[in-house]
């Protein structure tokens, strides 16, 4: 499909997903890198309680809280 047809179809609200090769698609700035962090036992217990209350994993709550803090720091200058 030519770019002009793709753009025109997209602009008309037509579903263009079938025209894309998503096998190599990547989300910008979302590359994963594994890190190890040691936490005190009391902190892990607290994280687990909060994660359980919210129905998410410990890893999820750590990621969300860190992202919130980093965004807050970025917005404060």
C-alpha positions as a Markdown table, in Angstrom:
| # | Residue | x | y | z |
|---|---|---|---|---|
| 1 | Unk | 0.0 | 0.0 | 0.0 |
| 2 | Unk | 1.3 | 3.4 | -0.9 |
| 3 | Unk | 1.7 | 6.0 | 1.9 |
| 4 | Unk | -0.8 | 8.4 | 0.3 |
| 5 | Unk | -3.5 | 5.7 | 0.3 |
| 6 | Unk | -2.6 | 4.6 | 3.8 |
| 7 | Unk | -2.8 | 8.3 | 5.1 |
| 8 | Unk | -6.1 | 8.8 | 3.3 |
| 9 | Unk | -7.6 | 5.6 | 4.7 |
| 10 | Unk | -6.4 | 6.6 | 8.2 |
| 11 | Unk | -7.8 | 10.1 | 7.9 |
| 12 | Unk | -11.2 | 8.6 | 6.9 |
| 13 | Unk | -11.1 | 6.5 | 10.1 |
| 14 | Unk | -10.7 | 3.3 | 8.2 |
| 15 | Unk | -9.0 | 0.4 | 10.1 |
| 16 | Unk | -5.4 | 0.3 | 8.8 |
| 17 | Unk | -4.0 | -2.2 | 11.3 |
| 18 | Unk | -4.0 | -5.0 | 8.7 |
| 19 | Unk | -1.7 | -2.9 | 6.5 |
| 20 | Unk | 1.0 | -2.7 | 9.2 |
| 21 | Unk | 3.8 | -5.2 | 10.0 |
| 22 | Unk | 3.6 | -5.1 | 13.8 |
| 23 | Unk | 6.2 | -8.0 | 14.2 |
| 24 | Unk | 9.0 | -5.4 | 14.8 |
| 25 | Unk | 7.0 | -2.6 | 16.4 |
| 26 | Unk | 8.5 | -1.1 | 19.5 |
| 27 | Unk | 7.1 | 1.4 | 22.0 |
| 28 | Unk | 9.5 | 4.4 | 22.3 |
| 29 | Unk | 11.3 | 4.6 | 25.6 |
| 30 | Unk | 9.7 | 1.3 | 26.7 |
| 31 | Unk | 12.7 | -1.0 | 26.3 |
| 32 | Unk | 13.1 | -3.2 | 29.4 |
| 33 | Unk | 16.2 | -3.7 | 31.4 |
| 34 | Unk | 16.4 | -6.0 | 34.4 |
| 35 | Unk | 17.7 | -4.6 | 37.7 |
| 36 | Unk | 18.0 | -6.1 | 41.1 |
| 37 | Unk | 17.1 | -4.1 | 44.2 |
| 38 | Unk | 17.4 | -5.3 | 47.8 |
| 39 | Unk | 14.6 | -4.1 | 50.1 |
| 40 | Unk | 14.2 | -4.6 | 53.9 |
| 41 | Unk | 11.7 | -7.2 | 54.9 |
| 42 | Unk | 9.3 | -4.7 | 56.4 |
| 43 | Unk | 9.2 | -2.8 | 53.1 |
| 44 | Unk | 8.5 | -6.0 | 51.1 |
| 45 | Unk | 5.6 | -6.8 | 53.5 |
| 46 | Unk | 4.2 | -3.3 | 53.1 |
| 47 | Unk | 4.5 | -3.5 | 49.3 |
| 48 | Unk | 2.8 | -6.9 | 49.3 |
| 49 | Unk | -0.1 | -5.7 | 51.4 |
| 50 | Unk | -0.7 | -2.7 | 49.2 |
| 51 | Unk | -0.3 | -4.7 | 46.0 |
| 52 | Unk | -2.8 | -7.3 | 47.3 |
| 53 | Unk | -5.2 | -4.5 | 48.3 |
| 54 | Unk | -5.0 | -3.1 | 44.7 |
| 55 | Unk | -5.1 | -6.5 | 43.1 |
| 56 | Unk | -1.7 | -6.1 | 41.3 |
| 57 | Unk | 1.7 | -7.6 | 41.6 |
| 58 | Unk | 4.5 | -6.3 | 43.7 |
| 59 | Unk | 6.5 | -5.5 | 40.6 |
| 60 | Unk | 3.6 | -3.5 | 39.2 |
| 61 | Unk | 3.2 | -1.4 | 42.3 |
| 62 | Unk | 6.9 | -0.7 | 42.4 |
| 63 | Unk | 6.9 | 0.4 | 38.8 |
| 64 | Unk | 3.8 | 2.6 | 39.2 |
| 65 | Unk | 5.1 | 4.3 | 42.3 |
| 66 | Unk | 8.6 | 4.9 | 40.8 |
| 67 | Unk | 7.0 | 6.3 | 37.6 |
| 68 | Unk | 4.8 | 8.6 | 39.7 |
| 69 | Unk | 7.8 | 9.9 | 41.7 |
| 70 | Unk | 9.9 | 10.4 | 38.6 |
| 71 | Unk | 7.1 | 12.3 | 36.8 |
| 72 | Unk | 6.6 | 14.4 | 40.0 |
| 73 | Unk | 10.3 | 15.3 | 40.1 |
| 74 | Unk | 10.3 | 16.1 | 36.4 |
| 75 | Unk | 7.4 | 18.5 | 36.7 |
| 76 | Unk | 8.9 | 20.2 | 39.7 |
| 77 | Unk | 12.0 | 21.1 | 37.7 |
